[in-house]
Amino acid sequence: MQNILIYEIFGYIGGVILAIALLPQLHRIYVKKSVEDLSIYWISTHLIGVICIIIYSSGLLHLGVTSILPVLISISVELLIAGSLFIIIILTKMNIIRWHQDNVDLP
């Protein structure tokens, strides 16, 4: 029982780190007002992988494997953030979102 708790703690910590890993990219888009340096292929592939993991985790949870819950929660948050990033990229490339260029330089 003690070992399972330790693994769940690492699951939640890792899940939080993965879920927030895309936030700096969203911030960069907001500050630079540009999505030029982002690949639509990368985010599409990432989203497909996230959706596959959600389906897998949901199936395990349905079978009674409750230890998958940290993965399911964190990957759901990651889907929300990656989905937002995908939508911003698509809307920008379709000229639905038009950024005001302020010539902001970021590293």
C-alpha positions, -999 to +999 in steps of 0.1 A: +000+000+000+028+024+009+046+018-025+014+025-044+010+058-027+046+068-036+039+059-073+007+079-073+025+109-059+051+107-087+022+102-112+006+134-100+038+154-100+048+142-134+013+148-147+013+184-134+047+190-151+035+176-184+002+195-182+019+228-177+047+222-201+029+239-230+020+271-210+053+288-218+045+283-255+010+299-251+026+328-233+052+332-261+024+333-287+006+359-267+037+381-262+051+378-297+016+378-313+028+352-338+025+314-344+051+314-372+076+293-354+051+266-345+045+234-365+009+224-371+022+189-377+038+188-343+007+199-324-015+176-345+007+146-337+009+156-301-029+159-299-034+125-315-011+110-289-028+127-260-062+115-272-049+079-275-036+081-239-069+094-227-088+065-244-063+040-230-065+055-195-103+057-196-104+020-206-082+010-177-102+031-153-134+015-165-118-019-158-112-008-122-075+002-124-078+033-102-040+039-101-044+053-137-063+083-123-032+106-121-024+100-157-060+105-168-064+138-149-031+153-161-035+142-197-070+157-197-055+191-187-028+187-213-055+180-239-072+213-229-040+233-232-028+215-264-062+219-279-062+256-272-028+259-288-040+240-319-071+262-322-050+294-319-026+281-346-055+272-370-074+304-364-043+325-370-033+306-402-068+311-415-065+348-407-095+347-383-072+359-355-051+389-365-024+399-342-012+435-338+026+434-344+045+453-317+080+440-326+086+421-294+118+401-292+120+371-271+148+346-267 
